[in-house]
Amino acid sequence: MSARSREAMQKVKPKIRLLKRRDIPEIAQAFREIGWNKPDSQYERYLSQQELGVRNVYVAFVEKQFAGYLTICWESSYKPFFIKSIPEIVDFNVLPTFRRMGIGTLLMDKAEREIVKVSSVVGIGVGMTSDYGAAQRLYILRGYIPDGCGLHWRDHHVNYREEIRVDDDLALYLTKELK
């Protein structure tokens, strides 16, 4: 995308709304085009979960073009959040061509406004590789702090001297008090 196109898009306010069935092919195709494995079936599952009330999926569009999304799991699968009934923001993605335009911030704002209606605390997990650097900075700047449980990998917290594989399953979980 040219600098001129990016500047024009920055002047357009993204529209954020709940996922609809008609969005699924466009979202999956957008991720295929950048080489990410996010198939239609993932979003069909998310939509089913949204219809059941266990997950909300907020999508962002800029001039009718898909730009990103995030989901809220009302009952987290991360045990420390589940035990404390802390809703979790999960699977937060903004397409590379739409980054640094404030779309991620708008998605996070929307999620926090929805979560504060039922909880004074929100949780989120973030990966530990440099691929997650922008997300790590964003969450800290927004006031998220580590939950104090240390690194989590796959199904458990990492123990001292434990050898693990650094991959997308290695995460640090953070929380934020909402006002």
N, C-alpha and C positions, 0 to 999 in steps of 0.2 A: 504494500500500500504506500502510495507516495505521501510526502509530507503534506501536500496540499489536501489530499483526501482525508488524512488523519485530522488536520485542522478543521475541515468541514464537519467531520463526524463529532469532534469535540463540542461543537456548537449545538448539536442535536441531543436532546435529552433522551436517554435510553428509556424504554418502557419495560417495566418489570411486572410480571404477573405469574399466576400459577400455571404449571405445565398443562397442556391440552394434548389430546391424542394426535392431532394433526401436526404437532411440533416434532414428533419423534423422528420421522425420516430425515428432516432437515438437520436436527441435532446430531444424529448418528453420522450423517454424511459429512458434516463439518469436521468432526473428529477423525473420520477416515482420511480426509484430505490432508490432515497434519500428521497422519501416521499413528494415531492413538487408538487403542482397542477399546472402544466404547460402543458396543453394538445396540441395535434397536431393542433387543431383549432387555437390556439394562433399564432403558427408559420405560418400557412396557411394565416391568416390575415396579419401578418407581411410581408410575401412574396408578397401578393397582394398590400400592401401599398408600398413596395419597387418597384414593377413593375410600380406603378403610380407615383413614384418619391417623395412621401411624407415622406418616412422613408427609412433609410439604416440599414441593419442588418449585422453586422460583426461577423463572427464566428471564433473561434480559435480551431485548431486541433493540437494534439501532436501525431506524428507518426500515423496519420489517425484515432485517437480517439478524439471524441468531448471533449473539455475542458471548453469552456465558450463562451459567446457572449455579445454584447451590441448593442443597437439600437440608431440611431440618428433620432429624429423627427425634420424635417426642419421647421415645424410650431408647436410650443409648445402648449399644451392645458392649460398650466399654464399661466394665463392672463398677469402677468407682463412681462413674456418673449415674449408672443405672440405680445403684444403691441409694444415692442421694436425690433421685428423680431430677437430674440435670439434663435438659434437652441438649442435643449435640448438633452442631453444624457439621455436615458431612459432605464430601464430594463437591468441593467448591472449585469451579473452573471458569476462567475467562480465556477465550481464544486469543492466541498471541497477537493477532492484528488489532485486537480491541483493548489491549492492556495499556495502562497508564493514561486512561481516559476517565477514570472515576467509576467505571462500571462495577468493579469489585467492591468498592466502598458503598455504592448504592445497594448492591445485593446484601452486603453485611448489615447495612442500616435496616433494610427491610426485615431480614431474619431477626435481628435483635428487637425490633418493634413488635414482631409477632411473639417471640419467646417471652418478653417481659409481661405479656398478658397472663402467663401461667407460671412463670418462674422468675425469681430475682437473680438467678445465676444461669449463664450459658457456658457450654463447653465446646471445645474444638481440638482436634488432633492435627499435628503438622509433621510432615516428613523431615528427616534429618540430613538429607543430601542437599547439595547446592541447587538442585532443581527446585527446591522448596524455599530458596532464599527470599524471594519476594514475598511469599506468604508469611514466612517467619517474621519479617520486618513489619508487614501490615498488621499482624495480630498484636505484636508488642506495642506498636504505635496506637492501636485501638484500645489498649489497656488490658489485654489478656496476660495472665501470669501462669507459670507452670503450676500444675495441681499438687506438686510435691511428691508424686509417686515415682518419679524418675522415668527413664526410657521404657517404652513398651514395644515388644516385638511379638507379632503374631498373637499368641494367646496368653502372654504373661509379661510381667515386669522383669526387666533384665537384672540379673544378680551380679554382684561383684565377681570379677574374673570369668564370667560366662562368655563363651565365644558364640557370636551370632553372625548372621549374614546381614550386611548393610544393604537394604533394599527398600522398596516402597512400604513395607510393613513395619519398618522401624519408625516410631513416632514419639513425640513428646506431647502430652495432653495439657491443655491450658484451660483456664476458666476466667470469666469476667463477671463482676457484680454489675447488674443492670439497675438503672435508676428509674 
